[in-house]
């Protein structure tokens, strides 16, 4: 189980590195705004993942703040994707706009979970469950609505 969790955190970190490279050369400001929001979620997930693995010292206030920031970005996500904007660097699939209701529901679910965690994370032992629940929610959306990065 610990190996699966470590693999998940490593995969998340590699995804963040790929996202940073994907931002280079983006010309469409709407796409750039979406990428910045996703990057913000990823950065906070990285912080939570590092706390969960013990790579960063546990800090309940910082963990709750990270969850709150994830909730903020998740709440903004549907509006950022409302217009079907594109850019060669975009990783957004057309399925977002073909099934916008489901896409929005997934964003709302992430926001709901993150808001709950922003209120309840209080101990180091809360971290693994927090990262797993947030990660599973992110993955559910990415599997359907995000192009795979090389």
Order of alpha helices (4+ residues) and beta strands (2+ residues): alpha-alpha-alpha-alpha-alpha-alpha
